[in-house]
Amino acid sequence: MSHPLFHLDSRRKESLQFQIREQISQAILAGHLPHDVALPSSRKLAKELNVARNTVMLAYEQLLEDGFLIARERSGYFINPEILKGRADTPVRLNDIDADRLDWDERLAFKPSRQRAIDKPGDWHHYDYPFLYGQLDPEFFPTQHWRECSRDSMSVPSIRSWSVDHLNNDDPLLVEQIHQRLLPRRGVWASPEEILITVGAQQALWICCMLLLKQGQRFAMENPGYVDMHNIARTFTDNIQLMPVDEQGMQPDASLKDCRLVYVTPSHQSPTSVTLPLERRRQLLDMAETDNFLIIEDDYESESNYADNPTPALKSLDRHQRVIYVGSLSKTLAPGLRLGYMVAHPTLIREARALRRLMLRHPPTNNQRAVGLFIARGYHDSLLSQMHQVMQRRFLIMREAILRYLPMMSTPSTYGGSCFWMYGPDTLDAEMLASLAREQSILIEVGDLHFFCGRDAHRHYFRLGFSALPESRIEAGIMKLAELVPLAIRQHEISLGNEA
């Protein structure tokens, strides 16, 4: 076997032993190595790669244990011929006459990629001032505690518990912790059979619409509002009632009378971050009872209230089981974890569980167990306390910076959440501002996609999040952004003149 087949990179974080094993196994699976020729001896390969012989021996032993190699006495290590059995051969093309005639656009019954949706650059952490909503500062993540819980979820008893086929059931420890620890913080008292674990809040929203909406039935939501909720609802009905939002959130009115389902973000309205007051919550519940509709309560960011005690969840005030409560761990633990939950009447949860089984059975139970341990050991409560203090400081710094450098950008009076909803003069094009800002290593989010009618009239809206960057950078970032606003306005005016 020739030496150039393998190359070890000392800059990689993986061990040399891992790299040797990885490259040999990949070469075997790709068919690059002959079956009837022994691999180099451990002494020879170690000399060629300039590593300790023991490193090569350990790699060979691991490959032997994994079934990639077989050992022949006094002959050395050979490729195990069984490792490639069952792999499909490369298909032979017999006829390409119709290869170019398949129209995939015509075959697709639904094209969600054409919907306008929230988009965030994958390399956002390389920017100096990422004023993005929904991303967390990596310094927040409780690495030590999470590693402990992940390690313990890999104990033999835990593996025997979560590794079996659960069909459509969830990890009992996580359900118990949501039941006894998370929901009571919001004043929600629910039994375990009223709780379903989901792949983030997004899956819960989809399940609700799929079970409760038919074409033609009216669905109501806030405008401006959560764009992905609008996209989900449009998948099931074209009859969408857009409800106006003011400095106190959604304004319930008589247009809700004929609705089947109403979606609301009462704790911190998406995207404006204002809070629905108690009076409106009670009004909405009364209307649901009188006019016979159900309510989806998306309770994201319920913990980030920096002034007063949190307003009780809508679900906690519901005496007639009309509220479907949706929660998530994305805004506290990690967005990439993709774990959420829904709380509703047992009948709905039963059908939601059956529907989820058709989609993916259940979220990975090893993740569920790790999160369950994380909450049970009090690490989640500790994280919330820490985040509350840090986010409160960032909120105050951000608010002060906006008042100092962007006084013309009006924002509703609020005291919570992790973003500021901004709107400048009508002559400002937020998309143009975002483009100029990106060139200066600043990321902002345009706001017009959160309006579902008359978007051109709302091009001067944008959103500034403060959860993804350290507080030491906030003021400098806002100052640099403010310097770009006049330029964005001038360029917009020039573009309008050229169009005329």
Buried (B, 14 or more C-beta within 10 A) or exposed (E): BEEEEBEBEEEEEEEBBBBBBBBBBEBBEEEEBEEEEBBBBBEBBBBBBEBEBEBBBBBBBBBBEEEBBBEEEEEBBBBBEEBEEEEEEEEEEEEEEEEEEEEEEEEEEEEEEEBEEBEBEEEBEEBEBBBBBBBBBEEBEBEEBBEBBBEBBEEEEBEEBBEEEBEBBBBEBBBBBBBEBBBEEBBBEBEBEBBBBBBBBBBBBBBBBBBBBEEEBBBBBBBBBBBBBBBBBBEBBEBBBBBEBEEBBBBBEEBBEBBBBBBBBBBBBBBBBBBBEEEBBEBBBEBBEEEEBBBBBBBBBBBBBBEEEBBBBBBBBBEEBBBBBBBBBBBBBBBEBBBBBBBBBBEBBBBBBEBBBEEEBBBBBBBBBBBBBBBBBEBBEEBBEEBBEBBBBBBBBBBEBBEEBBEEBEBBEBBBBBBBBBBBEEEBBBBBBBBBBEEBEBBBBBBBBBBBEEBEEBBBBBBBBBBBBEBEBBBEBBBBBBEBBEEBBEBBEEEEEEEE
